[in-house]
Amino acid sequence: MDLVRIDSTSGTPGEADALLFVAEVLRRECAGSGVVSVGTVSIGYGPGGTPDAVVVVPAARPESSALLLFSAHIDVVPVEDPSAWSHDPFGAHIASGRLFGRGSSDMKSGLAAALVAVVELLREGRPVALAVSTGEEVGCRGAASVAELLRGHPIGAVIVPESTANEVVLGHRGALWLRVTTSGRAAHGSTPGLGVNAIEKAAAVIGRVSELPLLWHPRLGWESVNVGTIAGGSVPNLVPDRCVLDIDQRVIDDDSARLTDWWMSQPEVSAVDTVLDLAPVWTSADDPWVRGLGAPVSERPASYFTDASVLVRTLPAGTPVVVWGPGDPAVVHTVDESVDLRAVEAARLHYVRVGRAWTGADSPA
């Protein structure tokens, strides 16, 4: 509840406040009796010195033990119209067994379940870790700091406690966001023939979007493309000499050049800049660790991306990664976002059980 009461909207000061709150809770809970700490808490910092990641790892572990990592984010999307909500979006109101508030489902409930479970597991001496980032909702900005804080700590498997209604989801597509620019020549709007209209050039490129070399994955499905924004021109009586398109492409492989080169090859395009490049994530249902999770496995991938898109580029090939949390996908980012408190407790119990099994014979070496 305390987490939901902190307005940690991406890019606001509350985001760092919430992260430091988590760090303080972890330090307090991992201190045990105050004599021997069971966990080491580290804070990462982004540009300008703003905290953007917190990681807790065991204070001591056998060198051969790979960690079971829980990776969560602390930021939330904005509340556009608080008056449309039945309750204060940051009031953490409970009604009929549900906790209402922005971020309650995405993903402070999953973070809370993982935090409580990880502290319990660390006190038992289990090789588990928790990472919390900022900026996930705006392109996984804090995930790079998470990866840096985890450097030197072998990771054997990853659970992202996102909103999956406690189903195990085996992955999601990556994201390649491009900024595509067309250039023209300015002229008076009354004599357009003397200029070259950059918006018209952009329109010609958009008309060929269906020719993009999109790929298909048997589990992740088709890649997709969305022309998200277009910006060009200033006044009606001026031929625009520049137009910029923002393109959202959801991808199933890690070859960004394949799509970037297509845009750059279009004769009207003068520049292509990469805004976001996130890897796809996929783990086989036949993975031994996945088979032992003891929870329903979804046949569909997550529709969204997660920090795992950044982390997989730092993990050994074949490291299993799943998205698995108590949040309700149907209410994520909506007015009156909420979560069933019974689902949160069920997630905590899942995480403790899986964390205890991690030290058994089936754990990766």
Salt bridges, closest charged atoms under 4 A:
ASP2 OD1 - ARG5 NH1 3.28
GLU29 OE2 - ARG28 NE 3.37
GLU29 OE1 - ARG123 NH2 2.83
ASP75 OD1 - HIS73 ND1 3.04
ASP106 OD1 - HIS73 NE2 3.30
ASP106 OD2 - HIS333 NE2 2.88
GLU120 OE1 - ARG348 NH1 3.24
GLU120 OE2 - ARG356 NH2 3.02
GLU124 OE1 - ARG126 NE 3.12
GLU124 OE2 - ARG356 NH2 2.58
GLU136 OE1 - HIS73 NE2 3.20
GLU137 OE2 - HIS73 NE2 3.89
GLU137 OE1 - HIS333 NE2 3.39
GLU148 OE1 - ARG151 NH2 2.79
GLU162 OE2 - HIS73 NE2 3.02
GLU223 OE2 - ARG258 NH2 2.73
ASP246 OD1 - ARG179 NE 2.67
ASP248 OD1 - ARG250 NE 2.80
ASP253 OD1 - ARG258 NH2 3.00
ASP254 OD1 - ARG313 NH2 2.48
GLU268 OE1 - ARG208 NH2 2.47
ASP277 OD1 - ARG313 NH2 3.22
ASP328 OD2 - ARG98 NH2 3.88
GLU337 OE1 - ARG102 NH1 2.82
ASP340 OD2 - ARG342 NH2 2.83
GLU345 OE2 - ARG348 NH2 2.67
